[in-house]
């Protein structure tokens, strides 16, 4: 928790290993995944992204996009050995 806010993160596995950019419904709301986000997950499969809430209508389900990401040590090692 940072200054009263919970920082939520999501991994590719928790996102169902989506393979196409798009808008996906999860238990926490809608998540928009871009091709750039997928590029990161393809290169670093264990990377975790911060969920960024996007302003939406008060009556609509919550909307999120992916923000900054952390790369797990195992992903760094894997990327270092790619041709």
C-alpha positions in Angstrom: 0.0 0.0 0.0 1.4 3.4 -1.0 -0.2 6.6 0.6 -3.5 4.8 1.1 -3.6 3.2 -2.4 -3.2 -0.5 -3.1 -0.9 -1.2 -6.0 -2.3 -4.1 -8.0 -0.2 -6.0 -10.4 -1.0 -8.7 -13.0 1.2 -11.3 -14.8 0.6 -12.9 -18.2 -0.4 -16.1 -16.5 -3.1 -14.3 -14.4 -4.3 -12.6 -17.6 -4.9 -16.0 -19.2 -1.8 -15.7 -21.5 -3.8 -13.6 -23.9 -2.3 -13.6 -27.4 -4.0 -10.7 -29.1 -4.4 -7.0 -28.2 -7.9 -6.2 -27.0 -10.2 -5.5 -24.2 -10.8 -8.4 -21.8 -13.2 -8.8 -18.9 -11.8 -10.0 -15.6 -13.2 -10.2 -12.1 -11.8 -6.8 -11.3 -13.2 -5.1 -14.4 -12.1 -4.5 -18.0 -8.4 -4.7 -19.0 -7.1 -3.3 -22.3 -4.0 -5.1 -23.5 -1.9 -3.5 -26.3 0.5 -5.1 -28.8 3.4 -3.4 -26.9 2.2 -5.1 -23.6 2.2 -8.4 -25.4 5.7 -7.8 -26.8 7.0 -7.4 -23.2 5.2 -10.6 -22.0 6.5 -12.6 -25.0 10.1 -11.5 -24.2 9.7 -11.6 -20.4 6.9 -14.2 -19.6 7.2 -13.6 -15.8 6.9 -9.8 -16.0 4.3 -8.2 -13.9 2.5 -5.0 -14.9 0.9 -2.4 -12.6 -2.8 -2.0 -13.3 -3.7 1.6 -14.0 -7.4 2.5 -13.5 -8.9 4.5 -16.4 -11.6 7.0 -15.6 -15.0 5.6 -16.6 -18.7 6.2 -16.0 -19.7 5.6 -12.4 -22.2 3.0 -13.4 -19.8 1.1 -15.7 -17.5 -1.7 -14.6 -13.9 -0.6 -13.7 -11.5 0.0 -16.7 -7.8 -0.7 -16.5 -4.7 -0.6 -18.7 -1.2 -1.9 -18.1 1.3 0.5 -16.7 5.0 0.0 -15.7 6.3 -3.5 -15.3 8.8 -5.4 -13.3 10.9 -8.1 -14.8 11.5 -11.2 -12.7 15.1 -12.4 -12.4 14.2 -15.7 -14.2 12.9 -13.7 -17.2 16.1 -11.6 -17.4 18.2 -14.8 -17.4 16.1 -16.2 -20.2 16.3 -13.1 -22.3 20.1 -13.0 -21.9 20.4 -16.4 -23.5 18.2 -15.8 -26.5 19.9 -15.7 -29.9 
